[in-house]
């Protein structure tokens, strides 16, 4: 694959996360019928084109990977805790885990202490996983292990972990011009997530409206009730714009489903396929769009170094 194509797809994985997140944020919690058929960047939380915890955590993960050469759980937990901006819309479970990490508790202990000691089933580990898919795109086993280790820093429940592994596999497959749903099915280990992905595969040839897909696969913030909808959205639409729009129009956890679908779709088509008016509306600043592009480029370089070791 030409170098420029590799970089374009890597940027696509990260910027697709950012774009889907920013487009979905204003509609978080809304039913499908309340979401317009054409999406534009709207003011929400911190302004037009701003990101939520989805992208903030993806940025922190990227930076930690580059600093440490892979997943170092203690360092990653601290990176998430230091980056934590409550205005970005963090869930209660992740907020509590990060509070415990700041108090000195090791991340794995903190993650295992929430939700009655079962850990979170949420999609928080899946939404941020695009940097791993860039770094380990050509190493399926290493990617799965890194996704598991990354997830366990905040999500101890098997469903939360499996969602991250499956989403990482889908993004990496798309970036290598392979079928994301096939890769996701091969990566799933829990019956709940595997069953919904099997249903997604059954529905591939159906012409569904977003509300129908949400009813069939889910649109909630748990991993197994959002990752399948995101993968289906990316797998069944030819353009990044259509994939993200369909994903957001599923309603519910719109920013995260949009972010995950955007990561997969743009990893396959490249950042150059993201509508320019969406990219131009993204927030800038010290950790804005340009910073995310640089992180993608650095992750590609780090992948090359891994291959040459």
C-alpha positions in Angstrom: 0.0 0.0 0.0 1.5 3.4 -1.0 2.7 5.5 2.0 0.3 8.3 1.3 -2.6 5.9 1.3 -1.4 4.4 4.6 -1.2 7.9 6.2 -4.6 8.9 4.7 -6.3 5.9 6.1 -4.6 6.3 9.5 -5.7 10.0 9.6 -9.2 8.7 8.6 -9.4 6.4 11.6 -8.7 9.2 14.0 -10.4 12.1 12.2 -13.4 9.8 11.5 -13.7 9.3 15.2 -13.5 13.1 15.8 -16.0 14.0 13.1 -18.6 11.3 14.1 -18.3 12.3 17.7 -18.8 16.0 17.0 -21.7 15.5 14.6 -23.4 13.1 17.0 -22.9 15.1 20.2 -25.9 17.5 19.8 -28.3 14.6 19.4 -27.1 12.4 22.3 -30.1 10.6 23.8 -32.5 11.7 21.0 -34.8 9.2 19.3 -34.1 8.5 15.6 -37.1 10.5 14.5 -35.7 13.7 16.0 -32.5 13.7 14.1 -32.3 15.4 10.7 -31.4 13.5 7.5 -28.6 15.9 6.8 -26.0 16.6 9.5 -24.0 19.8 10.0 -21.8 20.8 12.9 -23.9 22.4 15.6 -23.1 24.2 18.8 -23.1 21.8 21.7 -21.3 21.7 25.1 -18.1 23.6 24.2 -19.1 25.0 20.9 -19.4 24.1 17.2 -17.3 21.1 16.0 -16.1 20.2 19.5 -15.5 16.7 20.7 -16.6 14.7 23.7 -14.9 12.2 25.9 -14.7 9.8 22.9 -12.1 11.8 21.1 -10.4 13.2 24.2 -9.7 9.6 25.4 -8.5 8.6 21.9 -6.1 11.5 21.9 -4.8 10.5 25.4 -4.5 6.9 24.2 -2.5 8.0 21.1 -0.1 10.1 23.2 0.5 7.3 25.7 1.1 4.7 23.0 3.7 7.0 21.4 5.4 7.8 24.7 5.6 4.2 25.9 5.7 2.2 22.7 2.5 0.2 23.6 0.0 -0.2 26.4 1.5 0.4 29.8 -1.7 0.2 32.0 -0.5 2.5 34.9 0.7 5.2 32.5 -2.4 4.9 30.4 -4.7 5.2 33.4 -2.8 8.3 34.5 -3.0 9.8 31.0 -6.8 9.3 31.0 -7.1 10.8 34.4 -4.9 13.9 33.5 -6.8 14.5 30.3 -10.2 14.2 31.9 -12.3 17.3 31.3 -15.8 16.7 32.8 -17.3 19.3 30.3 -16.7 16.7 27.6 -19.5 14.5 28.8 -17.9 11.5 30.6 -20.2 8.8 31.9 -20.5 8.2 35.6 -18.6 4.9 35.6 -15.6 6.3 33.8 -15.6 9.4 35.9 -15.5 7.3 39.1 -12.7 5.1 37.7 -10.6 8.1 36.9 -11.3 9.7 40.3 -10.0 6.5 41.9 -6.9 6.5 39.7 -6.2 10.1 40.7 -6.5 9.0 44.3 -3.7 6.5 43.7 -5.6 3.3 43.1 -4.1 1.1 40.2 -6.3 1.4 37.1 -7.2 -2.3 37.0 -8.4 -2.2 40.6 -10.3 1.0 40.0 -12.0 -0.4 36.9 -13.0 -3.6 38.8 -14.5 -1.6 41.7 -17.4 0.0 39.8 -20.9 -1.4 39.0 -21.0 -3.7 42.0 -17.5 -5.1 41.3 -18.4 -6.3 37.8 -16.9 -3.4 35.9 -18.5 -1.5 33.1 -20.2 -3.0 30.1 -20.0 0.4 28.4 -18.6 1.3 25.0 -16.1 3.7 26.5 -13.1 1.4 25.6 -14.4 0.8 22.1 -15.0 4.4 21.2 -11.4 5.4 21.8 -9.7 2.4 20.2 -8.8 3.8 16.7 -5.2 4.6 17.6 -4.6 1.0 18.4 -6.0 -0.1 15.1 -3.6 2.3 13.4 -0.5 1.1 15.3 -1.3 -2.6 15.1 -3.2 -2.7 11.8 -1.0 -5.4 10.3 -0.8 -7.7 13.4 -4.2 -9.2 14.3 -3.0 -10.9 17.5 -1.1 -7.9 18.8 -4.0 -5.7 18.1 -6.4 -7.9 20.0 -4.1 -8.1 23.0 -3.5 -4.4 23.0 -7.2 -3.7 22.8 -7.9 -5.9 25.7 -5.2 -4.3 27.8 -6.4 -0.8 26.9 -10.0 -1.7 27.7 -9.2 -3.1 31.2 -7.7 0.2 32.3 -11.3 1.5 32.6 -13.6 -1.4 31.7 -13.3 -4.7 33.6 -16.5 -6.4 32.4 -16.0 -8.9 29.6 -18.6 -7.1 27.4 -16.8 -3.8 27.7 -13.5 -5.5 26.8 -14.9 -7.5 23.9 -16.5 -4.4 22.4 -13.1 -2.7 22.3 -11.5 -5.8 20.7 -14.2 -6.1 18.1 -14.2 -2.4 17.2 -10.4 -2.4 16.9 -10.6 -5.4 14.5 -13.2 -3.7 12.4 -11.2 -0.4 12.0 -8.0 -2.3 11.2 -9.7 -4.5 8.7 -11.2 -1.5 6.9 -7.8 0.2 6.8 -6.3 -2.9 5.1 -9.2 -3.0 2.6 -10.8 -6.0 4.2 -14.4 -6.5 5.4 -14.9 -4.9 8.8 -17.9 -7.0 9.8 -16.1 -10.3 9.0 -13.1 -9.2 11.1 -15.5 -8.2 14.0 -17.2 -11.6 13.9 -13.9 -13.4 14.0 -12.7 -11.2 17.0 -15.8 -11.5 19.2 -15.6 -13.8 22.2 -18.8 -13.1 24.1 -22.1 -14.6 23.2 -24.0 -11.3 23.5 -21.8 -9.4 21.1 -21.2 -12.3 18.8 -25.0 -12.8 18.5 -25.6 -9.2 17.6 -22.9 -9.2 15.0 -24.3 -12.3 13.5 -27.7 -10.5 13.3 -25.9 -7.6 11.7 -24.5 -9.9 9.1 -27.9 -11.3 8.4 -29.3 -7.8 7.9 -26.6 -6.7 5.4 -28.7 -7.2 2.4 -31.8 -5.6 4.0 -32.8 -2.0 3.3 -33.2 -0.6 6.8 -34.0 2.8 8.2 -31.9 4.0 11.1 -34.8 3.4 13.6 -35.2 -0.2 12.4 -31.5 -0.9 12.8 -31.5 0.6 16.3 -34.4 -1.6 17.2 -32.6 -4.7 15.8 -29.1 -4.1 17.1 -29.4 -1.4 19.8 -28.3 2.2 20.2 -27.4 2.3 23.9 -24.1 3.0 25.6 -23.3 -0.6 26.4 -20.7 -2.1 24.1 -22.8 -4.9 22.7 -25.7 -2.5 22.1 -23.8 0.0 20.1 -20.7 -1.5 18.4 -22.8 -3.7 16.0 -24.9 -0.7 14.8 -21.7 1.3 14.2 -20.1 -1.6 12.2 -23.3 -2.2 10.2 -23.5 1.6 9.4 -19.9 1.6 8.0 -20.3 -1.7 6.2 -23.4 -0.8 4.3 -22.7 2.7 3.0 -20.3 3.6 0.3 -19.3 7.0 1.6 -18.0 8.3 4.9 -20.7 10.9 4.9 -23.5 8.4 4.5 -22.1 6.0 7.0 -21.7 8.6 9.8 -25.1 10.2 9.0 -26.9 6.8 9.2 -25.1 5.9 12.4 -26.0 9.2 14.1 -29.6 8.9 12.9 -29.9 5.6 14.9 -30.4 7.8 17.9 -29.5 7.0 21.5 -25.7 7.2 22.1 -25.3 9.2 18.9 -21.9 10.7 19.5 -20.3 7.3 20.2 -22.1 5.3 17.5 -21.2 8.1 15.1 -17.5 8.1 16.3 -17.2 4.4 15.9 -18.8 4.3 12.5 -16.7 7.2 11.4 -13.5 5.5 12.5 -14.3 2.4 10.4 -15.6 4.2 7.4 -12.8 6.7 7.2 -10.2 4.1 7.9 -11.4 2.4 4.8 -11.8 5.4 2.5 -9.2 7.7 4.1 -9.4 11.2 5.7 -9.5 12.7 2.2 -13.0 11.1 1.8 -14.4 13.0 4.8 -16.5 16.0 3.6 -14.3 19.1 3.8 -17.0 21.2 5.4 -17.1 18.8 8.3 -13.3 18.7 8.7 -13.0 22.5 8.5 -15.6 22.9 11.3 -13.7 20.8 13.8 -12.2 22.5 16.8 -8.5 23.5 16.7 -6.2 24.5 19.5 -3.5 22.6 21.3 -5.3 19.3 20.9 -7.6 19.9 18.0 -7.7 18.7 14.4 -4.1 19.4 13.5 -2.9 17.6 16.6 -5.0 14.6 15.8 -3.6 14.5 12.3 0.0 14.6 13.7 -0.8 11.8 16.1 -2.0 9.6 13.2 1.2 10.3 11.2 3.3 9.4 14.3 1.4 6.2 14.9 2.1 5.1 11.3 5.8 5.8 11.8 5.7 3.8 15.0 4.0 0.9 13.2 6.9 0.9 10.7 9.4 0.8 13.5 7.6 -2.2 15.1 7.7 -4.0 11.7 11.4 -3.5 11.4 12.4 -4.6 14.9 
